[in-house]
Structures are given as structure tokens and as C-alpha cells.
Amino acid sequence: MNDQQLLRYSRQIMLDDVDIEGQEKLLAARVLIIGLGGLGSPVAMYLAAAGVGHLILADFDTVDLSNLQRQIAHTTDRIGQSKVESAAKTLLALNPDAKITTVTEILSADELRAQIVQVNVVVDCCDNFATRFAVNAACVAAKVPLVSGAAIRLEGQVSVFDNRDDSSPCYRCLYDEDSEENTSCAANGVLSPLVGIIGSMQALETIKLVCGFGKSIAGKLLVFDARYSQWRELILPKDKNCPVCGKC
């Protein structure tokens, strides 16, 4: 690290759990973020600010006026622009040293696998089950940790699926393919700070996985009730009959 980096990340380096070694791991890390909306915005901003060296941003959507209530990586003057290009501008303004790769098309299964095998962690910030299932399957196959988050109305959830550990459950252990599909914020609404809370938790778990400190929430599902500001912790066992990870 150079002097400017030592100064930029000094408050993290002061932490015994991070120190110089952890910061160097962050600088060397590659993280794929799927979705640059309400969850992906705080995830990307905190990871860029924390010094994750290479962020791959994947989202095919464009910025809309209705997004700006919660998708804090975007601004009014970027309405109509690609979300990943808008987010990249925000991240580089936060940290010009960050390397940003943008993916503006829907990834095929092969393209998704090709991206995932190159990264340390995948952060799922999308809003539909089809993408979540595809991302999960690719992460299980590549044995790459997946940090999953979701937020709708006044409730959010976050979990880590550590596919490096064969005893860890995967996302498919939690939801089956018959799960309700109409889970978008556009159809149901969402409170603005809620996505910030869940996205911040996803960023925290990602940093812990990269640096290797503490204990991740793998094997657990944290559910947040924004109406009463209460967290619930649910144990998530591995499904031995899971069609994705059951034979792992």
C-alpha cells in the first residue's frame, strides 16, 4: 500500500480484525454484485469505500425516477442511463483507485459461471427468484460464497451461503422453484432505509468473508422487521435432498 491508501483506510487498519493484512486482502479481492438497485447501491458504495480492489457490477436495467427514493448510487441527472454506468460514476467519485467492470446485459448460464469463477464473493442484490436460483447454482458449482439479501415492504432478510463448505446450505435449500415470483418493490413497495440496512449487512458479511475475521451468518437467516426494528435469527439447515447442493 502507498501512503495515500494507508491514510484512506487508516480507520479500518486500526482494527485488530482487519489490520494491514486484512486491508491488503480487500485490495486484492474481486467481488461480483448482481443488481445495482436498492440493495446493490449501498453494497457497492460500502465495498468501494472499504477498498475492495475490483468490483464487477451486473445489471441490465436503466435508472428511473421511481428508483431514486431508495437507490442511492444514482442521481436525478442520470435518469435513463444504465444503472451499472451510473453506479460506476458514484463509486469512482468515492474511491478513484477502485477497478470497476460493468456488465449491462442479462448473463447467460455460461457467462454467469465464467464471471463467478473469477471472484472471491458474489453478492446477490436482485429482485427475482429466477436470477437468484441461477446465481446460486453457479456459486455452488464454483464453490464461491454467496451473500444474499432481499427487502420488500417493511421486511428484509440476509444470509450467507458459504459454498466452500460442503455442510453449508445453499439458497435452494431455503426456497423451492414454486416460490412466489411477484416480489418486486415495484409491485409491493418498500421503505427507503430498509434496503440500506439490509445492503449494509450484506457489505459487512462480504468484508468479513474476504478478510477472514469473525463468524459469518452462514447457516442462518436474519430477518428484520422495520415496523418494530426487530431482528429474528432462524437456523437454516442443509437439505440433503436439495437438487443443487444435496449431493455435495
C-alpha positions in Angstrom: 0.0 0.0 0.0 1.1 3.6 -0.7 0.8 6.5 1.7 -2.5 7.7 0.3 -4.0 4.2 0.8 -2.7 4.0 4.3 -4.4 7.3 5.1 -7.6 6.5 3.2 -8.1 3.1 5.0 -6.5 4.1 8.3 -9.7 3.8 10.4 -10.1 0.2 9.2 -6.4 -0.7 9.5 -6.6 0.4 13.2 -9.0 -2.5 13.9 -7.2 -5.7 15.1 -9.6 -7.8 13.0 -8.5 -6.0 9.8 -5.0 -4.6 10.2 -2.7 -4.3 7.2 -3.1 -7.9 6.2 -6.9 -7.6 6.0 -6.7 -4.4 4.1 -4.4 -6.0 1.6 -6.9 -8.9 1.2 -9.6 -6.3 0.4 -7.4 -4.5 -2.1 -6.7 -7.8 -3.9 -10.3 -9.0 -3.8 -12.8 -9.4 -6.7 -16.5 -9.2 -5.9 -19.4 -9.6 -8.2 -22.6 -7.6 -7.4 -25.8 -8.8 -9.1 -28.2 -5.9 -9.2 -27.5 -2.2 -8.7 -30.8 -1.1 -7.2 -31.9 -0.6 -3.6 -29.6 -3.3 -2.1 -26.8 -3.1 -4.6 -26.3 0.6 -4.2 -25.2 0.5 -0.5 -23.4 -2.8 -1.1 -21.3 -1.3 -3.9 -20.7 2.0 -2.2 -19.5 0.5 1.1 -17.3 -2.1 -0.6 -15.7 0.5 -2.9 -15.2 2.8 0.1 -13.7 0.0 2.2 -11.1 -0.7 -0.6 -12.3 -3.8 -2.4 -10.0 -3.7 -5.3 -12.2 -4.9 -8.2 -16.0 -4.7 -8.3 -17.9 -6.3 -11.1 -21.3 -4.7 -11.4 -24.1 -6.6 -13.3 -27.5 -5.1 -14.1 -29.3 -4.7 -17.4 -31.8 -2.0 -16.2 -31.7 1.8 -16.5 -32.3 4.5 -13.9 -35.9 5.6 -13.4 -37.3 8.4 -11.4 -39.1 5.9 -9.1 -35.7 4.3 -8.2 -34.3 7.4 -6.6 -36.3 7.1 -3.4 -34.0 4.2 -2.3 -31.3 3.5 -4.9 -28.7 5.9 -3.5 -26.0 5.2 -6.1 -28.0 7.0 -8.7 -28.9 10.7 -9.2 -31.7 12.6 -10.9 -29.5 13.7 -13.8 -28.7 10.1 -14.6 -32.3 9.1 -15.3 -32.3 6.9 -18.4 -28.7 5.9 -18.0 -27.6 2.3 -17.4 -27.6 1.5 -13.7 -24.2 0.0 -13.8 -22.7 3.0 -15.5 -24.4 5.4 -13.1 -23.2 3.3 -10.1 -19.6 3.2 -11.5 -19.5 7.0 -11.6 -20.6 7.1 -7.9 -18.1 4.5 -6.9 -15.2 6.2 -8.7 -16.1 9.5 -7.1 -15.9 7.8 -3.7 -12.7 5.9 -4.5 -10.8 6.6 -7.7 -8.5 3.7 -7.1 -11.3 1.1 -7.4 -11.4 -1.0 -10.5 -14.9 -1.3 -11.9 -16.1 -3.7 -14.5 -19.7 -3.2 -15.8 -22.0 -5.8 -17.3 -25.1 -4.3 -18.9 -26.7 -7.4 -20.4 -28.5 -10.4 -18.9 -25.8 -13.1 -18.3 -26.4 -16.5 -19.8 -25.7 -19.5 -17.6 -22.3 -19.9 -19.2 -21.4 -16.2 -18.9 -22.6 -16.2 -15.2 -20.3 -19.2 -14.4 -17.4 -17.5 -16.2 -17.8 -14.4 -14.1 -18.3 -16.3 -10.8 -15.2 -18.5 -11.1 -13.0 -15.3 -11.1 -14.3 -13.7 -7.9 -13.9 -14.2 -4.2 -17.5 -13.4 -3.2 -20.8 -13.0 -5.1 -23.4 -10.5 -3.6 -27.0 -11.2 -4.8 -29.0 -7.9 -4.8 -31.5 -8.8 -7.5 -35.3 -8.9 -7.0 -36.5 -12.1 -8.7 -36.3 -15.8 -8.0 -35.2 -16.9 -11.5 -31.9 -14.8 -11.2 -31.4 -15.9 -7.6 -31.7 -19.6 -8.4 -29.3 -19.2 -11.4 -26.7 -17.3 -9.3 -27.0 -19.8 -6.5 -26.4 -22.8 -8.8 -23.4 -21.2 -10.4 -21.9 -20.3 -6.9 -22.5 -23.9 -5.7 -20.7 -25.3 -8.8 -17.8 -22.9 -8.4 -17.7 -23.2 -4.6 -17.8 -19.4 -4.2 -19.5 -17.8 -1.2 -22.9 -16.1 -1.9 -24.2 -13.2 0.2 -27.9 -12.9 -0.3 -30.3 -10.1 0.6 -33.9 -9.2 0.0 -36.2 -6.4 1.1 -39.8 -5.7 0.4 -42.5 -3.6 2.1 -41.3 -3.4 5.8 -39.3 -6.6 6.0 -35.8 -7.6 4.9 -33.6 -10.7 5.1 -30.0 -11.5 4.7 -28.0 -14.7 4.7 -24.6 -16.1 3.7 -24.3 -19.4 1.7 -20.7 -20.5 2.1 -20.3 -22.9 -0.8 -16.7 -23.6 0.2 -18.1 -25.7 3.0 -20.0 -28.8 1.8 -22.0 -28.8 5.1 -23.4 -25.4 4.4 -26.9 -25.0 2.9 -27.4 -23.1 -0.4 -30.2 -20.7 -1.4 -32.2 -23.6 -3.0 -32.4 -25.2 0.5 -34.3 -22.2 1.6 -36.7 -21.7 -1.4 -38.0 -24.1 -4.0 -38.9 -23.3 -7.6 -42.6 -22.8 -6.7 -41.8 -19.8 -4.6 -44.0 -16.7 -5.2 -42.5 -14.7 -8.0 -44.2 -11.3 -7.5 -41.6 -10.0 -5.0 -40.5 -6.8 -6.6 -40.6 -3.4 -4.9 -42.5 -2.0 -7.9 -45.4 -4.3 -7.2 -45.3 -4.2 -3.4 -43.4 -1.0 -2.3 -40.5 -0.7 0.2 -39.4 1.7 2.8 -36.2 3.6 1.8 -33.9 3.0 4.8 -34.8 -0.7 4.9 -32.8 -1.5 1.8 -29.9 0.5 3.3 -30.0 -1.7 6.4 -30.0 -5.0 4.5 -27.5 -3.8 2.0 -25.1 -2.6 4.7 -25.4 -6.1 6.3 -24.5 -7.7 3.0 -21.5 -5.4 2.7 -20.4 -6.3 6.2 -20.7 -10.0 5.6 -18.7 -9.7 2.4 -15.9 -7.8 4.1 -15.8 -10.5 6.8 -15.6 -13.3 4.2 -12.7 -11.5 2.3 -10.7 -10.6 5.4 -11.5 -13.8 7.3 -12.4 -12.4 10.7 -15.3 -13.0 13.0 -18.0 -15.5 12.1 -20.3 -15.3 9.1 -24.0 -15.9 9.3 -23.7 -19.0 7.1 -26.4 -21.5 8.1 -28.6 -18.7 9.4 -31.3 -16.4 8.0 -31.6 -13.0 9.6 -35.0 -11.4 9.2 -35.6 -7.7 10.0 -39.0 -6.2 10.9 -38.7 -2.5 10.1 -42.0 -1.7 11.7 -40.7 -2.7 15.1 -36.9 -2.5 14.5 -36.6 -6.2 15.5 -34.2 -8.9 14.2 -35.1 -12.6 14.2 -32.4 -15.3 13.7 -33.5 -18.5 12.0 -31.4 -21.6 11.7 -31.2 -22.8 8.1 -30.1 -26.5 7.8 -28.8 -28.1 4.7 -31.4 -30.0 2.7 -29.9 -33.4 1.9 -32.4 -33.7 -0.9 -31.6 -30.3 -2.4 -31.3 -30.7 -6.2 -28.5 -28.1 -6.3 -26.2 -28.9 -3.3 -27.7 -32.1 -1.8 -25.0 -34.3 -3.3 -22.2 -32.0 -2.2 
